[in-house]
Amino acid sequence: MSDTLTKLTYQTFQQGKSYFGLVHKILGSQLMNLMHPSLGKRGKRIPPEVLLKLQQRINQLLESDWQDAEKGVYPESLLFDNPWSDFFRHYPMLCLELPEIWKRSEQKRYQDFSPEVETDGYPSYFLQNFHNQINGYLSDNSANLYDLQVEILFNGTADPMRRRILSPLKLGLQAFDSLPQRKIRILDVACGTGRTLRMIRGAFPQASLYGTDLSPAYLRKANQQLSEIPGELPQLLQANAEELPYLNDYFHAVTSVFLFHELPANVRQTVIEQCFRVTKPGGVFVICDSIQMSDAPEFSVSMESFPEIFHEPYYRNYIDDDLVERLEKAGFENISTKVHFMSKYFVAHKPAEK
Ligand SMILES: C[S@@+](CC[C@H](N)C(=O)[O-])C[C@H]1O[C@@H](n2cnc3c(N)ncnc32)[C@H](O)[C@@H]1O
């Protein structure tokens, strides 16, 4: 396929996902307003000029995604990677659950777990119905619906946002260029259903990949999705990111996507310190998470509404938190940040051995 045709196909593919997300949200909120008018009053209406700016940011994000593929940071095929059969299979369930989710949200039942769900041993900050998900992160059903929910939330841009970690990762790993790729170890902290590891595998076909998460259900889903792709299966381990079960200085690179806004402030610091501990001297740590207030005050309406509509108890604190200071406190140096659409990226380096 010629480059122009591939780019057009990619843009059409993304537009399809975007329309799907929009239509779902419009129809969903109309039904919600009918059934639970009080919920419709939560969050502020996004003004048209902000919507326009958001669309411009999406266009820039997709252009960066295309450019990185063209430059060979990852293969073009990764641009079209999408769990279609999973999406079609689980979309009806996502719709069927909406009335129950609205009811719970109206009653402000945010720590609501079915009796059959094992909640012992998890930190209390984790036992929340994040995004109003039934049983939070602790059920197979929640794991089946998660990727679809995130795609709808971001109008199909979740994977393009995740892929923005790949270019800084490649750049950071140049420090270990003398090693063959199969000797490179990359850890994804809070890997969830494995989407980021799937993207990393596309860019690093031979590296040894590792993933940890607290949720056994999400790890099961990750295992299922990752075993479909060629290359060695990433090693997945259930663990709290506050106590990573790895040796000091073990990984050439560590990544974490969409975790930090779901942690209380003190836990954010502990997790960053753990990531520092397991990174090799000279290695790189790449975080992708939500934009923060100082990055885009013009999007304050969306940032203020988000935690109200999708139960996100630590988000308000996160958007004003100084993660660069936290990274420096842990020992990282040479820290840079970048913003793409609604995501912010922190790239930090562990000082090399003298
Ligand atoms: C918003 S999801 C992000 C998942 C994935 N990284 C992605 O890109 O979609 C947050 C993930 O963090 C995990 N998590 C939350 N607190 C954690 C902790 N203390 N230790 C390990 N995983 C945690 C959850 O189980 C969930 O899978």
The ligand as an SDF file (V2000), in Angstrom:
LIG
                    3D

 27 29  0  0  0  0  0  0  0  0999 V2000
   -6.2960    3.0780   34.5830 C   0  0  0  0  0  0  0  0  0  0  0  0
   -5.6560    1.4690   34.6590 S   0  0  0  0  0  0  0  0  0  0  0  0
   -4.2870    1.5460   33.5300 C   0  0  0  0  0  0  0  0  0  0  0  0
   -3.9750    0.1880   32.9530 C   0  0  0  0  0  0  0  0  0  0  0  0
   -2.9710    0.1840   31.8020 C   0  0  0  0  0  0  0  0  0  0  0  0
   -1.6790    0.6420   32.1940 N   0  0  0  0  0  0  0  0  0  0  0  0
   -3.4730    0.9460   30.5890 C   0  0  0  0  0  0  0  0  0  0  0  0
   -2.6740    1.5550   29.9060 O   0  0  0  0  0  0  0  0  0  0  0  0
   -4.6670    0.8850   30.3130 O   0  0  0  0  0  0  0  0  0  0  0  0
   -4.8580    1.4340   36.2190 C   0  0  0  0  0  0  0  0  0  0  0  0
   -4.2560    0.0770   36.5250 C   0  0  0  0  0  0  0  0  0  0  0  0
   -3.4520    0.2390   37.7010 O   0  0  0  0  0  0  0  0  0  0  0  0
   -3.5850   -0.9190   38.4960 C   0  0  0  0  0  0  0  0  0  0  0  0
   -3.1760   -0.5180   39.8620 N   0  0  0  0  0  0  0  0  0  0  0  0
   -3.7370    0.4190   40.6570 C   0  0  0  0  0  0  0  0  0  0  0  0
   -3.0510    0.5510   41.8110 N   0  0  0  0  0  0  0  0  0  0  0  0
   -2.0090   -0.3180   41.7190 C   0  0  0  0  0  0  0  0  0  0  0  0
   -0.9220   -0.6520   42.5800 C   0  0  0  0  0  0  0  0  0  0  0  0
   -0.7550   -0.0740   43.7720 N   0  0  0  0  0  0  0  0  0  0  0  0
   -0.0530   -1.5860   42.1770 N   0  0  0  0  0  0  0  0  0  0  0  0
   -0.1800   -2.1870   40.9690 C   0  0  0  0  0  0  0  0  0  0  0  0
   -1.1900   -1.9330   40.1140 N   0  0  0  0  0  0  0  0  0  0  0  0
   -2.0930   -1.0050   40.4800 C   0  0  0  0  0  0  0  0  0  0  0  0
   -5.0480   -1.3140   38.3220 C   0  0  0  0  0  0  0  0  0  0  0  0
   -5.2690   -2.6500   38.6780 O   0  0  0  0  0  0  0  0  0  0  0  0
   -5.2610   -1.0250   36.8410 C   0  0  0  0  0  0  0  0  0  0  0  0
   -4.9720   -2.1480   36.0590 O   0  0  0  0  0  0  0  0  0  0  0  0
  1  2  1  0
  2  3  1  0
  2 10  1  0
  3  4  1  0
  4  5  1  0
  5  6  1  0
  5  7  1  0
  7  8  2  0
  7  9  1  0
 10 11  1  0
 11 12  1  0
 11 26  1  0
 12 13  1  0
 13 14  1  0
 13 24  1  0
 14 15  1  0
 14 23  1  0
 15 16  2  0
 16 17  1  0
 17 18  1  0
 17 23  2  0
 18 19  1  0
 18 20  2  0
 20 21  1  0
 21 22  2  0
 22 23  1  0
 24 25  1  0
 24 26  1  0
 26 27  1  0
M  CHG  2   2   1   9  -1
M  END
$$$$
